[in-house]
Amino acid sequence: MSFLSFARVARALRPATSRRFASSIASQSTRKSYRSLAWGATFGIAACLAVSTKEIHLDSPVQKRLVPDDAEEDTIVDPATSIAFPKTMRIPSNLKIAPLALVGVGVRTVSFLGVKVYSIGFYADLANPNLKIPSNMSPEDKIEHIVRNTACVVRIVPTRNTSYTHLRDAFMRALQARLSKGIKDETVTEEMAMAASSPMRVLKSLFPNSPLAKHTPLDIFLAAPIPNRPRPLVLRDLGSIEDDWVATEFFLNYFDTNCPSPALKNDVFENIKSFTK
């Protein structure tokens, strides 16, 4: 790709002030509409989802998920933070979504002091018949195959009070880095980069300028692929975007060399090592 082509892509990913203002208004409307949904999953049309107090779902009331003294056996605890993750996530929906299994957990740390920012849990629909995972496949290849072929969820639970904008900036930096690397490696064409620019702007606009309280889970859902439709990426209470590259690369970033949480990546790789299908 020429320098001029790359510059056009860069400009497309940097919205003008007027577009930011319009995006802000649109995002407020989007957030209000999605709070009325149980999930907000979209496949070209919004799917209104049922609320159940017996199941885990994206609009569930904020709960502290620290492990009590009589912790049940159906949770896995992040040893670095004592935050518990349910072994199974069920998503009530008028669309049939199979239960998702917890594959691994890990902590995100920053600075040389190793400050613990949040715990992460990675879930996947491992019962999906489209998964073809032989025993000789490496853990890295298994996870990439899973992300590309079945429904997944990342649950982020802050260990301290933070903000949605803090998470937004980290997400956007990661996607921009993956896009730049793809362009450099020629695995991302100019057309692909231009197509990704709009959903990336929409994704950025979904995050409110408001705090995210300690121990408040943020669930991010990647729908299973549907032929001839872009994959939705759904953020609890915030909204969604539909784009194959953005949705898939958002999740693959958690298992790359420069991943947000090496602890999560290592735990997932270790747990998936013996999984075959």
URHU-V125163 format. One record per residue. N is the residue number from 1. SS is DSSP state (~ for helix, > for strand, _ for the rest). PSI is psi in radians with two decimals (NA if undefined). Layout:
# URHU-V125163
n: <N:N>
ss: <SS:SS>
psi: <PSI:PSI>
This chain:
# URHU-V125163
n: <1:2:3:4:5:6:7:8:9:10:11:12:13:14:15:16:17:18:19:20:21:22:23:24:25:26:27:28:29:30:31:32:33:34:35:36:37:38:39:40:41:42:43:44:45:46:47:48:49:50:51:52:53:54:55:56:57:58:59:60:61:62:63:64:65:66:67:68:69:70:71:72:73:74:75:76:77:78:79:80:81:82:83:84:85:86:87:88:89:90:91:92:93:94:95:96:97:98:99:100:101:102:103:104:105:106:107:108:109:110:111:112:113:114:115:116:117:118:119:120:121:122:123:124:125:126:127:128:129:130:131:132:133:134:135:136:137:138:139:140:141:142:143:144:145:146:147:148:149:150:151:152:153:154:155:156:157:158:159:160:161:162:163:164:165:166:167:168:169:170:171:172:173:174:175:176:177:178:179:180:181:182:183:184:185:186:187:188:189:190:191:192:193:194:195:196:197:198:199:200:201:202:203:204:205:206:207:208:209:210:211:212:213:214:215:216:217:218:219:220:221:222:223:224:225:226:227:228:229:230:231:232:233:234:235:236:237:238:239:240:241:242:243:244:245:246:247:248:249:250:251:252:253:254:255:256:257:258:259:260:261:262:263:264:265:266:267:268:269:270:271:272:273:274:275:276:277>
ss: <_:_:~:~:~:~:~:~:~:~:~:~:_:_:_:_:~:~:~:~:~:~:~:~:~:~:~:~:~:~:~:~:~:~:~:_:_:_:_:_:_:>:_:_:_:>:_:_:_:_:_:_:_:_:_:_:_:_:_:_:_:_:_:_:_:>:_:_:_:_:_:_:_:_:>:>:>:>:_:_:_:_:>:>:>:>:_:>:>:_:_:_:_:_:_:_:_:_:_:>:>:>:>:>:>:>:>:>:>:>:_:_:_:_:>:>:>:>:>:>:>:>:>:>:_:_:_:_:_:_:_:_:_:_:_:_:_:_:~:~:~:~:~:~:~:~:~:~:~:_:_:>:>:>:>:>:>:>:_:_:_:>:>:~:~:~:~:~:~:~:~:~:~:~:~:~:~:~:~:~:~:~:~:~:~:_:_:_:_:~:~:~:~:~:~:~:~:~:~:~:~:~:~:~:~:_:_:_:_:_:>:>:_:_:_:_:>:>:>:>:>:>:_:_:_:>:_:_:>:_:_:>:>:>:>:_:_:_:>:>:>:>:_:~:~:~:~:~:~:~:~:~:~:~:~:_:_:_:_:_:_:~:~:~:~:~:~:~:~:~:~:~:_:_:_:_:_>
psi: <2.32:2.83:-0.65:-0.71:-0.75:-0.66:-0.65:-0.71:-0.76:-0.70:-0.64:-0.51:-0.08:1.64:2.63:2.90:-0.74:-0.66:-0.61:-0.71:-0.81:-0.69:-0.65:-0.75:-0.76:-0.69:-0.64:-0.74:-0.72:-0.79:-0.69:-0.71:-0.63:-0.42:-0.32:-0.05:2.68:-0.59:-0.90:0.29:2.45:2.39:0.93:-0.55:2.70:2.44:2.00:2.23:2.60:2.65:2.33:2.26:-0.19:-0.07:2.78:2.23:2.91:-0.39:0.36:2.63:2.61:2.25:2.50:2.22:0.48:2.56:2.15:3.03:-0.57:0.79:2.37:2.83:-0.07:0.41:2.73:2.35:2.30:1.98:-0.36:-0.40:-0.18:0.33:2.30:2.50:2.29:2.50:-0.45:2.37:2.15:2.30:1.76:2.31:2.65:-0.10:2.51:1.92:2.06:2.72:2.50:2.35:2.47:2.12:-0.57:2.83:2.79:2.88:2.58:2.14:2.67:2.75:2.89:-0.25:-0.14:0.72:2.23:2.06:-0.87:2.81:2.61:2.40:2.39:2.18:2.65:2.65:1.58:-0.12:-0.01:2.17:-0.25:-0.17:2.27:1.67:1.72:2.87:-0.44:0.11:2.41:2.73:-0.68:-0.78:-0.60:-0.81:-0.73:-0.72:-0.73:-0.83:-0.66:-0.23:-0.03:2.99:2.48:2.77:2.41:2.17:2.16:2.20:1.87:2.47:-0.17:2.88:2.33:-2.75:2.71:-0.60:-0.57:-0.81:-0.73:-0.84:-0.68:-0.73:-0.78:-0.68:-0.72:-0.77:-0.70:-0.72:-0.73:-0.63:-0.80:-0.72:-0.71:-0.69:-0.77:-0.72:-0.07:0.46:-0.20:2.10:2.95:-0.68:-0.72:-0.73:-0.74:-0.68:-0.56:-0.32:-0.73:-0.88:-0.49:-0.68:-0.72:-0.76:-0.77:-0.64:-0.25:-0.41:2.21:2.76:1.22:2.83:2.71:1.97:2.66:2.34:0.24:1.99:2.43:2.01:2.34:2.08:2.27:1.99:2.67:2.59:2.47:2.24:2.35:0.35:2.45:2.61:2.29:2.51:2.03:2.23:2.20:2.23:-0.04:-0.70:-2.83:2.86:2.83:1.90:2.23:-0.84:-0.86:-0.82:-0.80:-0.77:-0.51:-0.77:-0.70:-0.44:-0.51:-0.15:0.30:3.08:-0.81:0.98:2.77:-0.54:1.69:-0.56:-0.75:-0.85:-0.82:-0.70:-0.74:-0.80:-0.71:-0.73:-0.49:-0.10:-0.74:0.03:2.27:2.74:NA>
